[in-house]
């Protein structure tokens, strides 16, 4: 990209499964909204898939002036052909959970998706379910709070999110706010892929829980906690208790398995959600993290493990950081994992990651009985990039994937 310190974070497509049946639409542009600079890059990946080229740059001034929003995150295409991008703040870095709407052909900023004055107090991720006339969005914090690192005092001050927001999809209005059940920083949200499904899951990062949201008979929404990763009592870390820090979740395309990453503890988990109200642990694998043997952290009390895991070495490289973003192959048999969360938090929690660069790992999945196993022969090392170590975050498949496509 032509600029530095944009903080490319999440990505999306100019069109996806929500436009199925429209022969004029093709998945040729990758949308790259920037978390810090508020730029939006549109990358042409259709003309020459092995040699992507920059198609357009939407400067932050256009986003600021037309939407009064900034700090952009999730990008989804809509059935209308438009592209919608969530925001975390206003142009000054204060919390504001609004949505930028782009023309899907010209990529001009059209304005906000929500009605004037109708933004949520905080923003982050979102997912919509048109058959239910609903969208759900989540919360991280104001950009001014998180951008320079994590300060535990901000948690006590109530500056981190703890709610999800329910929107009327047709009216573009916020209709309900749901507090999480002992849940702090609800980040990634996923409806079941079944377009008629009236439930889904959200990962609460700091409280390390998975919460199920569902529609009631009277068309209101509720949440319940269905998975809790217990904290570990530790020595040599910033706090006496270490959370798992669930930073990404996804559902397999058949809605059978839920996967999530504990960026601090260092493990990726697979749960059978045949009964969404009672997920069952089916697989687990450790891929680095903060509690490996020989590191600065000593685990004093652990409700799950009997000993600290070994450091991860793949193809001769000791992997820095912990499992962060995850992406599942369409057949559900390969789970890909990156290790960088956000550069200023990387510096704080995993300084070696800045020096070594992040990686992509592959985990082989047992789709019949459940189970996860690291592939020892697969490694993409971003520490060897020509311009220096790079921090890889989200992954996308050219033909669509578990976290970009919404069926209508």
N, C-alpha and C positions, 0 to 999 in steps of 0.2 A: 504494500500500500504506500501511497506517496507521503503519508504523515506518520510521525511517531506518537506514542502514548495515547492512541485512540482507545485502547483496551477493547479489541474485538472480543466479544463474549459469546453470545448466541447467534444463530443464523437461521435462515429459512429460505423458502422458494418463492418465485414469482407466481407459481401456480402449483396446485397439488391435487389430491384426490377429491377435494371439495368442488373442483371444476370438472369432474369426470363426465364424459359425454359431450363436452364442448371441444370440437375438433380444432378450433382456432387457438386453443391454449396448449402450450408446451412448456415443460420444465427446463428452461434454458438459462435462467438468471438466478444466481445465488445472492440472497439479501444478507448484508452484513451490517447490522446496526452497531454503533459503538457505545459502550457503557459510560465512558468518561467524556470523550470529545463531543458526543451526540451527532457525529457524522453518520451517514448511511452510504455504504458502498454497494453498488450493484455490479456484480461480476458476471460476465458472459462465460458460461461453462458449456454452452451448446454448440457454438461454432467450431471450436477445437477443444474437446473435453480434456485432452492431455496438455493443453496450453491455454488455461483460462486467461482472460484479459479483462481489464477494467472497462466497464460499459458506461458508468456514470457515478459521480460523487454528489450526494446531496449534502450541502454544507450545513453546519449547525445553525447558522443564522436564519436559514429558511424554516427549520423546525421550530426555532424559538419564536420567530415573528408570526408564523401562521398558527401555531398550536399552543404557545406558552408552555412548552414541555421540553424536557431534556433527559439525558442519561438513559439511553434506549436499551431495550433488552430483547424480549421475545418477538419473533416475526412469524406470522401465520398468513397464508393466503386465504381469501374468502371466495365463496361461490360466485360473488358478483364480479370476480376478476381483480378486485382490489387487493392491496397488501396492507396488513394492519400490524403495528409495532407498539408494544407496551413501553411505558416510561416509568422511571423511578422518581423523577424530580421535575422541578421547574427550572428555568434557565439559570437560577442562582444556586441550585443544589439543594433546595428545600424539598421535603417529601411531597410528591404528587403522583398519584396513580392514574394517569390518563393514557390515551391511545392515539397514535398518529396514523392517519389514513393516507395511503399513496395510490395514485392511479397505476393500475397494473401494466399499462402499456408505455406511458411516458415517464412514469415514476416521479411525477410532480407531486408535491405535498398538497393534499386537498383540504386538510384541516384535521380536526379531531373526530374520532368515531363517537365519543360520548357527547351528550348535549352540553352547551356552554354552561360552565360552572358545575358540571356533574362528575368531575373526577373523584376517584377514591382517595382517602387520606394518604395511602402508600401504595406502591406498585411493585411488580416484579414479573411473574409469569402469568399466562392465561390459557384457557382452553374453552372452546365453545361446543355446544351440542344443539344444532338447529332444530331437530325434531322435538326437543323439549323447550325450545325458545329460551335457552339459558346460556350464559357464559359465566365462568368462575375465574377470578383473578386472585393473586396472592400478594404477600408483602415481604420485603427485606427491611429496608430502612431508608432514611434520607441519604442521598449521596454524600452530603457533608458529614454524615455520621460514620459511614463505612469506608470512605474512599482512601483514607490514610492509614487504615489498619483497624484491628478489633480492640476496643477498649471495654473491659468488663463493666466499668462504671456506667456505660451507656445502657447496659441491660437493666441495672438497678433503676436508672432514670426513666425507663419505659420508652426508650428511643428505637427499639427494634420491634418489628411487626409481630402480631399474634392473632391475626384474623384472616379469613378469606371473604371475598366479596361476591355476591350473587347479582348478576345483571340480567335484565330483560333484553334478550337478543334483538328483538324487533324494534323495541322502543329506545334502545341504547341508554337505558336508565339503570342505576344502582337501586336494587329493591330489597336487599337483605345483607347484613354483615354478620358473619358467624365467628365468634371467638373460638379458638382452638381449645381442646381439652388438655390443659397443661402443656400447650404447644407454643414454642417460641421460634420465630423466623420460618414461617411456612413458605417454602420456596417453590419447588416444582410441583405442578398439578397435572393430573392425568385422569380424564374420564376413561372408562372402558372403551375399547375401540368399537364395540357394537353401537351403532348410531341410535338404537332405541334404549340403551342402558341408562338407568336413572341413578348411577352411582359411580364413584371413582375414588382416587386416593391423592393425598397431598403429603409431602415429606417435610416435617418440621425439623430444620437443621439443628438449632442449638439445643432443643430439648430431646433430639434424637428419637423421634417417634413418627410412626406412620398413622395418619388419621383417615378414616373412611368418611366421605360425605355422601349423602343420599337424599333423595326427594321423598317427602312425606305424602300421605294421601291428599292432604289439603294443598299440595303444590308448594309448600314451603320446604326449606332444606335444613338438615341437621348434620352433625358430625359426631363421630365416636372414635376413640383411640383404639387401634387394633394391634399395633406392634410398638413395643418399647425396648430400645437398646439401652441397657443400664450403663450408667457412668462408671468409670474406674477410679478408685482412689489411688493417687499417684504422688510421687515426689520428684522434683526437678522440672516441673512444668509451671505455667503461669497461674494455674488454679489448683487447689487440692483435689478437685474432682474433674476428670476429663470426659467430655461428651464424645459420642461417636462422630457427630457433625454430619448428618445426612445431607449431602449436597446435590444428589441427583437421584431420580427414580424413573423407571419406565415399566411399561406393561408389554408382554409379548403380544404379537398380533392376534393370537387366538384367545387372548384374555385369560390364559391359564396361570401364567407366572408373573410375579412382580419382582423387580430387581432394584436394589439401591446400593449406594456407596457410602461408607463411613470414612470420610476424608482424614479425620484425625486418628481414629482407632486403626484404620488401614485395611479394612475388609470390605468385600463385596458380598452381598447376600441375595439369595434366590428364595422366594416364598411361593408356595402353591396357594393360589387364591380361588380354587374351585368353589370354596365357600368364602366370599369376600369379607364376611363378618368374622371369620376365624382363619386368618392366614397361617400356613404351616411352613416352618423353615425346612427347605429342601436342599439347599446347598450354600456353601460359604467358602471363601478363599481369601487369604491375606496377601496383599500386594503392597508391602511397605507400611507407611504410617509412622506414628509417633511413639509407639510402644515396643519397637523392635529391640531385640537383645543388643547390648553393647552401645546403646544410645544414651542420651542424658536423662531419660525418664525411667524411673523405677516404679513398677506397679506394686502397690501395697495391698490392694484388695480388689479382686476381680470376680464378679458373679458368674462369668462365663468361661474363662480360660484358666488352665492350671499352670501355665507358664507363658512368658512373653514370646511372641513369634520371632522367627529368624529374619534377618534382613533379606530383602529380595535382590537376587542377582540373576539377570537374564542375559544370555550370550556374552558373559564376561563383564557386564555393566551393572554396578549396584544402582538400583532405582531409587532416586530421591523422591520425596513427597509421598502422597497417598492416593488411592483411587478416587477420582473425581467425576468427570463426565463419563457416561456409559452409552453405548449404542449397540443394539442387537441386530444380527442379520435377519433377513426376512423369514428364513426357515427356522429361526430361533436357536441355531446350533452354535453360533459364535458371538460372544459378547466382547466388544472392544472398549478399552478403558484408557482415559487420559489421566494426567496427574496434577495439572495446574488448575487452581480455582480462580484466582484474581491476583494480579502481580503484587499488590501491596500486602495482601494476606499471605501470599506465597513467601515474601521476604520475611514476614513475621514468624510464620509457623515452620517453614522449611527453607532456610537460607541456602542450603545446598542446591535446591531446585533452581535458584537464580543462576548459580555458577555452572550447573551441569545441564540445564535444560530439561524439559519434560519428555515424556515418551508416550507411545501408544502400545498397549499390551493386548493380547488376545486370550480370552478365557473360553475353553471348550465347555459346552453345555450339554448335559444329559436331559433331553426333552421328554423322555419316557418316565424315568423314575425320579428325575431331579438330581442335581449335582453339578458342581463347578470344578474345573481343573485348569490351571495355567498351562498355556502352550509354551514350552520352553524354547521353541524355535522361531518365535515371532517377536520382533522388536522394531519399532520405528523410533529412532533416536533423534530428537530435535536439538540435542546439544551439539550436533555436528553441522548445523546449518551454516551456509557461507557467510552470513552476516552476524554470526554469533549464536549463542544458545537462545532458543525460542521456547515460549510457553504455550503449548497446544492445549486447547480447551474443548470446544464442541466438535462433533463429527457428524457428517451428513452423507447419505447414500444418494447417488445421482437419480435413482429411480424411486426415491421416497423411502421412508423409514418409520419406525415405531413412534417417534416423537414429533414428526413434522406433519404427518398426514391425518386429516380429519374427514370422516365419511359422513355424507348427509343423506 
